[in-house]
Amino acid sequence: MRSAQKRAGYDNKNPRHNNDALEGWGARAYAANANTLEALVFITSATAMNIFGARKYGGVATATMAFSIIFIVCRAIYPFLYHYDKDAFRTGAWVLSMISVLALFIMSFIH
């Protein structure tokens, strides 16, 4: 395995630099992973604000759950759309997931 990595130009001393050399499907897979991890920060913050804010109002609102589910569904299909190069649908899934996050943030301030 190590010799195959050497032949392919794999640099074990700087493994993250190997991602820059990816092309096609591999590059899209890496980008989808990075984008999903970036979105995780936003949804975690928005959901936490709603959950902790809902405690003083007697529970998590149905709208909070609905927007969270919309986000999860959009982000679940997002990597597949990225991998199979469906850019228009991928952008739509991304926009809808970010609208869900924005709605969660707005709801946390309205309560």
Stockholm file with secondary structure:
# STOCKHOLM 1.0

chainA/1-111         MRSAQKRAGYDNKNPRHNNDALEGWGARAYAANANTLEALVFITSATAMNIFGARKYGGVATATMAFSIIFIVCRAIYPFLYHYDKDAFRTGAWVLSMISVLALFIMSFIH
#=GR chainA/1-111 SS CHHHHHHTTCCTTSGGGGGGGCCHHHHHHHHHHHHHHHHHHHHHHHHHHHHHHHHTTTSCCHHHHHHHHHHHHHHHHHHHHHHTTCHHHHHHHHHHHHHHHHHHHHHHHHC
#=GC SS_cons         CHHHHHHTTCCTTSGGGGGGGCCHHHHHHHHHHHHHHHHHHHHHHHHHHHHHHHHTTTSCCHHHHHHHHHHHHHHHHHHHHHHTTCHHHHHHHHHHHHHHHHHHHHHHHHC
//
